[in-house]
C-alpha cells in the first residue's frame, strides 16, 4: 500500500510535496539576528529566489497559498496584517497557540478551491486579482502542477513572494546558497520572514518589536537550561505516517527541529542522520533509539496525541521515555513559523522540569 493514499487533504498534500521535491529535512542552525531596516522607501525592489520583485506601495490584496504551511499566515496575523489578506489558503485547525486557530479561521478564503495538487489553480488566482501572492515554497508557482507562474503573475501586474528560506524547495535550478539556506533552517529563519514582511508592508518597527519579543522568550529558555544535560528528544507525528515508507510516525530531524530542541535543552534523538530519515526510518531503528523525551506532533484536530503517546510507549517499551511516561504535545511550533518560542517553552518544561 502506498502510504500517500490517505483521506485527509492536508496529509495527502504532504505526500504530493514529497513526490515533487523530496523530503528535505534541513539540518543545522543559523546564528545571528534578523536585520530589520528602520524604514522602507517605495518603490521597494529586491531579489526573491532569483526574481526581482518591486513594490510601489504596501500590498492591500494578498493571497496566501497553501503549501501545507501555516508559517506565512501566522506571520501576517502576528504582525497585524490581517486586513491586507484578500484570501488565505493556509490552515491546520490546530496550533500551539490556541488563539491562532480562530484568528486564521476568521480570515477570508475568497471562495477558492484546491486542485489535485492541493493548492489554488492558476485560473482562480488570476481571476481573484490580488496585488501580492505569497507561497511558502517555489513549487507554489509551478505550472506543471496547475499553478500560476511568477512570470504569468507579473504579466498580470501581480507581485509574487516566496518565503526566502524555501527558495530551493520546488526550484530545480536552485543555487548552492538557496540549497544551504533550506538545509540550515532554524528559529532565526522564522524571524527573518517576519523581518521581510516588515519591509514589504513598511511596518519595520512593528516587526522589530515582534522579533525582539520572540527572540527574548527563546533566549530566556536557553539561559534557564544552560549547563543542564542534553536529554534525547524524539519528535514524531503519527498523523503524518504517509511520509514514512514503513508506515511509521513521521520522525522529524535536522534544521529547525534540531534548533527548537536544542533551545529547550535537548538534542534530537536522530541528530546527525541523513535527510532521508523521515522517509526511510524503520522499526528496528526506532526501537533501538535513545529517547528520554517523546514529543508527539499533532497535525489535525481529530487526532488524539495522548492516545498516540500511549501507543508509542507500548510499542517501544525500552525507551527511557516509555518507562517514565515523559512526553509533550506540539503542533505547529516546531515548524518554520512565528510560534517557535511557544514550542521551545513547552518542550523545556518537559525536558528540564523544575530546573
C-alpha positions as CSV (number, residue, x, y, z in Angstrom):
1,X,0.0,0.0,0.0
2,X,1.3,3.4,-0.9
3,X,1.4,5.4,2.4
4,X,0.4,8.5,0.4
5,X,-3.0,7.1,-0.2
6,X,-4.7,8.8,2.7
7,X,-8.1,10.6,3.0
8,X,-7.1,13.8,4.7
9,X,-6.3,16.6,2.2
10,X,-3.5,18.1,4.2
11,X,-1.8,14.8,4.8
12,X,-2.2,13.9,1.1
13,X,-0.7,17.3,0.2
14,X,2.4,16.4,2.2
15,X,2.8,13.4,0.0
16,X,2.4,15.5,-3.1
17,X,5.1,17.8,-1.9
18,X,7.4,14.9,-1.1
19,X,6.9,13.4,-4.5
20,X,7.6,16.7,-6.2
21,X,10.6,18.0,-4.1
22,X,11.8,15.1,-1.9
23,X,11.6,15.1,1.8
24,X,14.2,17.8,2.6
25,X,14.9,17.8,6.3
26,X,17.1,20.9,6.7
27,X,20.0,20.4,9.0
28,X,22.0,22.8,11.2
29,X,21.3,26.1,12.7
30,X,21.7,29.7,11.5
31,X,23.1,32.2,14.1
32,X,22.8,35.9,14.2
33,X,19.9,38.4,14.2
34,X,17.2,39.0,11.6
35,X,18.1,42.6,10.5
36,X,15.1,44.9,10.3
37,X,15.6,48.2,8.4
38,X,14.1,51.3,10.1
39,X,12.1,52.4,7.1
40,X,11.2,51.4,3.6
41,X,11.2,53.7,0.7
42,X,8.9,52.9,-2.3
43,X,9.4,51.7,-4.9
44,X,11.0,48.9,-2.9
45,X,12.9,46.4,-5.1
46,X,14.9,43.3,-4.2
47,X,15.7,39.8,-5.4
48,X,13.5,37.0,-4.2
49,X,14.6,33.5,-5.2
50,X,16.2,34.8,-8.3
51,X,13.4,37.0,-9.4
52,X,13.4,40.8,-9.0
53,X,10.2,42.0,-7.2
54,X,9.1,45.6,-6.9
55,X,6.6,47.1,-4.6
56,X,5.2,50.6,-5.3
57,X,3.3,50.6,-2.0
58,X,2.3,48.2,0.8
59,X,0.2,45.4,-0.7
60,X,-3.5,45.6,0.1
61,X,-4.9,42.5,-1.6
62,X,-2.8,39.5,-0.6
63,X,-3.4,35.9,-1.5
64,X,-1.6,33.4,0.8
65,X,-1.2,30.0,-1.0
66,X,-1.4,26.7,0.9
67,X,1.8,24.7,0.5
68,X,0.7,22.7,3.7
69,X,2.2,25.6,5.7
70,X,0.9,28.0,8.3
71,X,4.2,29.9,8.7
72,X,3.2,32.7,6.4
73,X,-0.4,33.3,7.5
74,X,0.6,33.2,11.2
75,X,3.3,35.7,10.5
76,X,0.8,38.0,8.8
77,X,-1.5,37.7,11.8
78,X,1.1,38.3,14.4
79,X,2.3,41.4,12.6
80,X,-1.3,42.7,12.5
81,X,-1.5,42.5,8.7
82,X,-4.9,40.7,8.8
83,X,-6.7,43.4,6.8
84,X,-4.3,43.1,3.9
85,X,-5.3,39.4,3.3
86,X,-7.7,39.1,0.4
87,X,-7.8,35.3,0.6
88,X,-5.9,32.7,2.8
89,X,-5.5,29.0,1.9
90,X,-3.4,28.0,4.9
91,X,-4.9,26.3,7.9
92,X,-4.3,23.2,10.1
93,X,-7.1,23.7,12.6
94,X,-4.7,23.0,15.4
95,X,-1.9,25.2,16.9
96,X,0.5,25.6,19.8
97,X,-1.2,28.9,20.3
98,X,-4.9,28.0,20.7
99,X,-6.0,31.6,19.8
100,X,-4.3,31.3,16.4
101,X,-6.9,28.7,15.3
102,X,-9.8,31.2,15.4
103,X,-7.7,34.1,14.0
104,X,-6.8,32.0,11.0
105,X,-10.4,30.9,10.5
106,X,-11.6,34.5,10.6
107,X,-9.6,35.4,7.5
108,X,-11.3,35.4,4.2
109,X,-10.8,32.5,1.9
110,X,-12.0,34.2,-1.3
111,X,-14.2,31.1,-2.2
112,X,-11.1,29.4,-3.5
113,X,-10.9,25.7,-4.1
114,X,-7.8,23.5,-4.3
115,X,-6.7,21.5,-7.4
116,X,-5.4,17.9,-7.2
117,X,-2.0,19.2,-6.1
118,X,-3.6,20.9,-3.1
119,X,-3.2,24.5,-3.9
120,X,-5.0,27.3,-5.7
121,X,-5.1,26.7,-9.5
122,X,-3.8,29.4,-11.9
123,X,-7.2,30.5,-13.2
124,X,-8.6,31.2,-9.8
125,X,-5.5,33.2,-8.7
126,X,-5.7,35.4,-11.8
127,X,-9.4,35.8,-11.5
128,X,-9.1,37.0,-7.9
129,X,-6.7,39.8,-9.0
130,X,-4.6,40.1,-5.9
131,X,-1.7,42.5,-5.8
132,X,0.5,40.0,-4.0
133,X,0.7,36.2,-4.0
134,X,2.7,34.6,-1.2
135,X,3.9,31.0,-1.3
136,X,5.9,29.1,1.3
137,X,7.9,27.4,-1.4
138,X,9.0,27.9,-5.0
139,X,6.8,25.0,-6.1
140,X,3.7,27.1,-5.4
141,X,4.4,28.7,-8.7
142,X,5.0,25.6,-10.8
143,X,2.9,25.4,-14.0
144,X,3.2,21.6,-14.1
145,X,1.1,21.4,-11.0
146,X,-1.6,23.8,-12.4
147,X,-0.3,26.8,-10.5
148,X,0.3,30.3,-11.9
149,X,3.9,31.0,-12.6
150,X,5.7,34.1,-11.3
151,X,6.0,35.3,-14.9
152,X,2.3,34.9,-15.5
153,X,1.5,36.8,-12.4
154,X,4.0,39.6,-13.2
155,X,2.4,39.9,-16.7
156,X,-0.9,40.5,-14.9
157,X,0.5,43.1,-12.7
158,X,0.7,40.8,-9.7
159,X,3.8,40.6,-7.5
160,X,4.8,37.2,-6.1
161,X,6.8,36.3,-3.0
162,X,8.4,33.1,-1.8
163,X,9.5,32.6,1.8
164,X,13.2,33.0,1.1
165,X,14.4,30.1,3.2
166,X,12.4,27.8,1.0
167,X,13.7,29.1,-2.4
168,X,15.3,25.7,-3.1
169,X,12.1,23.8,-2.4
170,X,10.5,23.1,-5.8
171,X,13.1,25.0,-7.7
172,X,15.2,22.7,-10.0
173,X,17.8,25.4,-10.7
174,X,18.3,26.4,-7.1
175,X,21.6,28.0,-6.3
176,X,24.0,26.4,-3.7
177,X,23.2,29.3,-1.4
178,X,19.5,28.6,-1.6
179,X,20.0,24.9,-1.0
180,X,22.2,25.7,2.0
181,X,19.6,28.0,3.4
182,X,16.9,25.4,3.0
183,X,19.0,22.7,4.7
184,X,20.0,25.0,7.6
185,X,16.6,26.3,8.6
186,X,16.4,27.5,12.2
187,X,14.4,29.6,14.6
188,X,16.2,32.5,13.0
189,X,14.7,31.7,9.6
190,X,11.2,32.2,11.1
191,X,12.2,35.6,12.3
192,X,13.8,36.6,9.0
193,X,10.4,36.1,7.3
194,X,8.8,38.5,9.8
195,X,11.6,41.0,9.0
196,X,10.9,40.6,5.3
197,X,7.2,41.3,5.8
198,X,8.1,44.3,7.9
199,X,10.0,45.7,4.9
200,X,7.3,44.9,2.3
201,X,4.5,46.4,4.3
202,X,6.5,49.3,5.8
203,X,5.9,48.1,9.4
204,X,9.6,47.7,10.4
205,X,9.2,49.0,13.9
206,X,6.3,46.5,14.5
207,X,8.4,43.7,13.0
208,X,11.4,44.6,15.1
209,X,9.3,44.6,18.3
210,X,7.8,41.2,17.5
211,X,11.2,39.7,16.6
212,X,12.7,41.1,19.8
213,X,9.9,39.6,22.0
214,X,10.0,36.2,20.3
215,X,13.8,36.1,20.5
216,X,13.8,37.1,24.1
217,X,11.5,34.3,25.0
218,X,13.7,31.7,23.3
219,X,16.9,33.2,24.9
220,X,15.2,33.1,28.4
221,X,14.7,29.4,28.0
222,X,18.3,28.9,26.7
223,X,19.6,30.7,29.8
224,X,17.4,28.6,32.1
225,X,18.6,25.2,30.7
226,X,22.2,26.2,30.1
227,X,24.6,23.7,31.6
228,X,21.9,21.0,32.0
229,X,22.5,17.6,30.5
230,X,21.0,17.4,27.0
231,X,18.3,14.8,27.0
232,X,17.5,12.8,23.9
233,X,14.2,14.1,22.3
234,X,12.2,12.4,19.6
235,X,9.6,14.4,17.6
236,X,7.1,12.0,16.0
237,X,3.9,12.9,14.0
238,X,1.6,9.9,13.9
239,X,-0.8,11.8,11.6
240,X,2.0,12.1,9.0
241,X,2.8,8.4,8.7
242,X,2.3,8.8,4.9
243,X,5.7,10.4,4.9
244,X,7.4,7.2,6.0
245,X,7.9,4.3,3.7
246,X,7.3,1.9,6.5
247,X,4.1,3.5,7.8
248,X,5.7,4.7,11.0
249,X,5.0,8.1,12.5
250,X,7.0,10.8,10.7
251,X,10.1,11.4,12.8
252,X,11.4,14.9,12.3
253,X,15.1,15.7,12.4
254,X,17.5,18.3,11.2
255,X,17.3,22.1,10.7
256,X,14.6,23.9,12.7
257,X,13.5,20.8,14.6
258,X,17.0,20.3,16.0
259,X,17.2,24.1,16.7
260,X,14.0,24.1,18.7
261,X,15.0,21.0,20.7
262,X,18.5,22.5,21.4
263,X,16.9,25.7,22.6
264,X,14.8,23.7,25.0
265,X,17.8,21.9,26.4
266,X,17.7,18.7,24.5
267,X,19.3,17.0,21.5
268,X,17.4,15.3,18.7
269,X,17.4,11.5,19.2
270,X,18.3,11.2,15.5
271,X,20.6,14.2,15.2
272,X,23.2,13.7,12.5
273,X,21.1,11.4,10.5
274,X,20.7,12.0,6.7
275,X,17.9,14.0,5.2
276,X,16.1,10.7,4.3
277,X,15.5,9.7,7.9
278,X,11.8,10.8,7.9
279,X,11.2,8.6,4.8
280,X,13.4,5.6,5.5
281,X,13.2,5.1,9.3
282,X,12.3,1.5,10.2
283,X,11.0,-0.2,13.3
284,X,14.4,-1.5,14.4
285,X,16.0,2.0,14.2
286,X,13.1,3.4,16.2
287,X,13.2,0.6,18.8
288,X,16.9,1.0,19.4
289,X,16.9,4.8,19.6
290,X,17.7,6.5,22.9
291,X,14.6,8.5,23.7
292,X,14.4,10.4,27.1
293,X,11.5,12.6,26.0
294,X,8.8,11.8,23.4
295,X,7.3,14.7,21.6
296,X,4.0,13.8,19.9
297,X,3.2,16.1,17.0
298,X,-0.5,16.8,16.3
299,X,-1.2,17.6,12.6
300,X,-5.0,17.7,12.5
301,X,-7.7,18.5,15.1
302,X,-9.2,14.9,15.1
303,X,-6.0,13.3,16.3
304,X,-5.6,12.2,19.9
305,X,-2.0,12.9,20.9
306,X,-2.3,11.4,24.4
307,X,-3.5,8.1,23.0
308,X,-0.8,8.2,20.3
309,X,1.8,8.7,23.1
310,X,0.5,5.6,24.9
311,X,0.7,3.6,21.7
312,X,4.3,4.6,21.1
313,X,5.2,3.8,24.7
314,X,3.7,0.3,24.4
315,X,5.4,-0.3,21.0
316,X,8.8,0.8,22.3
317,X,9.0,-0.1,26.0
318,X,12.8,0.1,26.2
319,X,12.8,3.9,25.7
320,X,13.6,5.8,28.9
321,X,10.6,8.0,28.0
322,X,8.3,4.9,27.9
323,X,9.4,3.9,31.4
324,X,8.9,7.4,32.8
325,X,5.9,8.3,30.6
326,X,7.7,11.5,29.7
327,X,6.2,13.3,26.7
328,X,5.0,16.6,25.4
329,X,2.5,17.6,22.6
330,X,3.2,20.1,19.9
331,X,1.7,21.0,16.6
332,X,2.9,24.0,14.5
333,X,5.5,25.4,16.9
334,X,8.4,23.1,15.8
335,X,7.9,24.0,12.1
336,X,9.1,27.1,10.3
337,X,6.9,30.0,11.6
338,X,6.4,32.5,14.3
339,X,5.4,30.1,17.1
340,X,8.9,28.5,17.7
341,X,9.1,30.3,21.0
342,X,5.9,28.7,22.2
343,X,7.3,25.2,21.3
344,X,10.6,25.9,23.0
345,X,8.9,26.9,26.2
346,X,6.6,23.9,26.1
347,X,9.4,21.4,25.4
348,X,11.7,22.9,28.0
349,X,9.2,22.2,30.8
350,X,9.3,18.5,30.0
351,X,13.0,18.2,29.0
352,X,14.1,20.0,32.2
353,X,11.1,20.3,34.5
354,X,11.6,22.5,37.5
355,X,15.1,23.5,36.6
